[in-house]
Amino acid sequence: MKRIHELVWIAIGLIVFTLITWQLDLDRVISAFFYTSGQQWPGMTSRFWRLIYEVTPWPALLLGGGAFVVLLLGFCWERLRSWRRQGLFMLLFLALGPGLLVNVVLKDNLVKPRPRELIEFGGPDRHTQFWQQGAQEPRQNNSFPSGHASIAFAVMGPWFFLRQRHQQMARVFLAGGIGWGAVVGAARILQGGHFFSDVVWAGGLVYLVGGLLALCCSLDSSPPAANIS
């Protein structure tokens, strides 16, 4: 029940955040702070932010690769057998969160223009919220939510199956996922690719998927610490 309450509060927090952002027009205010008419977005001219963009998926992909190895070896190596469920969780988490929900279901169907596509930032489109039809022409891979930020936030994945018995390690992954997601989100805002709310929602959705999947997989019954020592 505690885990369910946690997810409910996160969902409520996202809704309240969205209402505040909408009423204060925070998305455009934040993006406008980094935009200069007649010039490229600062994240496009900076080698550092371009590098962040390019390496964004690698930490999560490494976690996914490790999970795949654990899942396979768990069928023939007794030491890893009790961790097959955790390996399967990570693969499903990456596929369903950043993969299916964010990049297929939402980004390809909610037609929200990116900052660099808005009229006030040199583009052809007017600003809309994610629940409004905004673009003049149908397009895929839209602004809401941030796909790059979602795969960066997915580094938090092990938090969901380590937090019951390996709390310190779990917190490292949670902090790492939030931190990496924030850095990648900043890069996408500076590149005119996403709004602030796109990044926050990416993190929230990834956490909600992880929390729900952990409940479905009963991951609170993780193997004891001695099994991985």
C-alpha positions in Angstrom: 0.0 0.0 0.0 2.9 2.3 0.8 4.2 1.9 -2.8 0.8 2.7 -4.3 0.5 5.8 -2.2 3.9 6.9 -3.4 2.9 6.6 -7.0 -0.4 8.4 -6.4 1.4 11.4 -4.9 3.8 11.5 -7.8 0.9 11.5 -10.2 -0.8 14.3 -8.3 2.4 16.2 -8.2 2.7 16.0 -12.0 -0.8 17.4 -12.4 -0.2 20.3 -9.9 3.1 21.0 -11.6 1.4 21.1 -15.0 -1.3 23.5 -13.8 1.3 25.9 -12.3 3.4 25.7 -15.4 0.4 26.4 -17.6 -0.9 29.4 -15.6 2.6 31.0 -15.3 3.6 30.1 -18.8 6.9 28.8 -17.4 7.8 26.7 -20.4 8.1 29.7 -22.7 9.6 31.9 -20.0 12.4 29.4 -19.4 13.0 28.7 -23.1 13.0 32.5 -23.9 15.8 33.0 -21.3 18.1 31.0 -23.5 17.0 32.2 -26.9 18.5 35.1 -28.8 16.9 36.2 -32.0 19.0 35.5 -35.1 21.4 33.1 -33.3 21.5 29.4 -32.7 20.3 27.9 -29.5 23.3 27.8 -27.1 23.1 24.0 -26.7 23.6 23.6 -30.5 26.8 25.6 -30.5 28.4 24.1 -27.4 30.5 21.0 -27.9 29.8 20.0 -24.3 26.0 19.9 -24.7 26.2 18.2 -28.1 28.3 15.5 -26.5 25.7 15.1 -23.7 23.1 14.6 -26.4 25.1 12.0 -28.2 26.0 9.9 -25.2 22.6 10.2 -23.5 21.4 6.5 -24.0 24.6 4.7 -23.1 24.3 4.4 -19.3 20.8 3.0 -19.6 21.8 0.7 -22.5 24.7 -0.6 -20.4 22.2 -1.4 -17.6 20.0 -3.1 -20.1 22.9 -5.1 -21.5 23.9 -6.2 -18.0 20.3 -7.2 -17.2 20.1 -9.3 -20.3 23.3 -11.1 -19.4 22.0 -11.7 -15.8 18.7 -13.0 -17.2 20.5 -15.5 -19.6 23.1 -16.7 -17.2 20.5 -17.1 -14.5 19.2 -20.2 -16.3 22.5 -22.0 -16.0 24.4 -20.3 -13.1 23.0 -20.9 -9.6 24.5 -17.7 -8.2 22.4 -15.6 -10.6 19.2 -17.7 -10.7 17.5 -15.7 -8.0 18.2 -12.5 -9.9 16.5 -13.4 -13.2 13.3 -11.5 -12.2 15.3 -8.3 -11.6 17.0 -8.7 -15.0 13.6 -9.2 -16.7 12.3 -6.1 -14.8 15.1 -3.9 -16.2 14.5 -5.0 -19.7 10.7 -4.5 -19.4 11.3 -1.1 -17.7 13.4 0.2 -20.5 11.1 -1.2 -23.2 7.8 0.0 -21.6 8.9 3.3 -20.1 11.3 5.3 -22.3 10.5 3.0 -25.2 6.8 2.3 -25.7 5.1 4.9 -23.5 7.3 7.9 -24.1 8.7 7.5 -27.6 5.8 5.6 -29.3 2.5 6.3 -27.5 3.1 9.9 -26.5 5.7 11.5 -28.7 4.2 10.2 -31.9 0.6 11.1 -31.1 0.6 14.3 -28.9 1.4 17.0 -31.5 3.2 19.6 -29.3 5.7 21.8 -31.2 9.3 22.1 -29.9 10.6 25.4 -28.6 12.6 26.0 -31.8 9.4 25.4 -33.8 7.5 28.3 -32.2 6.8 31.6 -33.9 8.4 33.6 -31.2 11.6 31.5 -31.5 11.8 31.7 -35.3 9.6 28.7 -36.2 6.2 28.3 -37.9 4.0 27.1 -35.0 2.1 28.6 -32.1 2.7 27.4 -28.6 0.2 24.8 -27.2 0.0 22.5 -24.2 0.4 18.8 -24.7 -3.4 18.1 -24.6 -4.0 20.6 -27.5 -3.5 20.1 -31.2 -0.8 22.6 -32.0 1.3 21.9 -35.1 0.2 23.2 -38.5 1.2 19.9 -40.1 1.2 16.3 -38.8 4.6 15.2 -37.7 6.2 12.4 -35.6 8.5 12.6 -32.6 7.1 15.8 -31.1 8.1 17.8 -28.0 6.1 16.0 -25.3 7.6 14.3 -23.4 11.4 14.3 -23.8 12.6 11.0 -25.2 16.3 11.7 -24.4 15.5 12.8 -20.9 13.4 9.6 -20.4 16.2 7.2 -21.3 18.5 9.2 -19.0 16.1 9.1 -16.1 15.8 5.3 -16.7 19.2 4.9 -15.0 17.2 4.9 -11.8 15.8 1.5 -12.7 17.8 -0.6 -10.1 16.3 1.6 -7.4 13.0 -0.2 -7.7 14.4 -3.7 -6.8 17.3 -2.7 -4.6 15.6 -0.2 -2.2 14.1 -2.9 0.0 17.4 -4.7 1.0 20.3 -2.6 -0.5 19.2 0.9 0.4 22.5 2.7 -0.1 23.1 1.2 -3.5 19.5 1.9 -4.4 19.9 5.6 -3.5 23.0 5.8 -5.7 21.0 4.6 -8.7 18.0 6.9 -7.9 20.3 10.0 -7.5 22.2 9.0 -10.6 19.1 8.6 -12.7 17.6 11.9 -11.5 21.0 13.7 -11.9 21.7 12.3 -15.4 18.1 13.0 -16.5 18.4 16.6 -15.3 21.7 17.1 -17.2 20.2 15.7 -20.4 17.0 17.7 -19.9 19.1 20.9 -19.5 20.9 20.0 -22.8 17.6 19.6 -24.6 16.2 22.8 -23.3 19.4 24.7 -24.3 19.1 23.1 -27.7 15.5 24.3 -28.2 14.4 20.7 -28.4 12.2 20.5 -25.4 10.4 22.6 -22.8 11.0 22.3 -19.0 7.7 20.5 -18.6 8.7 17.9 -21.2 11.7 17.0 -19.1 9.8 16.9 -15.8 7.1 14.7 -17.2 9.7 12.4 -18.7 11.1 11.8 -15.3 7.7 11.4 -13.7 6.4 8.9 -16.3 9.6 6.8 -16.1 9.2 6.6 -12.3 5.6 5.7 -12.5 6.2 3.0 -15.0 9.1 1.6 -12.8 6.9 1.7 -9.7 3.9 0.0 -11.3 6.1 -2.6 -12.9 7.9 -3.3 -9.6 4.5 -3.9 -8.0 3.5 -6.3 -10.8 6.8 -8.2 -10.4 6.6 -8.2 -6.6 10.2 -6.9 -6.4 10.0 -6.1 -2.7 10.8 -9.8 -2.3 14.3 -9.3 -3.6 17.0 -11.9 -2.8 19.1 -11.2 0.3 22.3 -9.3 0.2 24.4 -12.4 0.6 23.4 -13.6 -2.9 25.3 -10.8 -4.6 28.3 -10.5 -2.3 
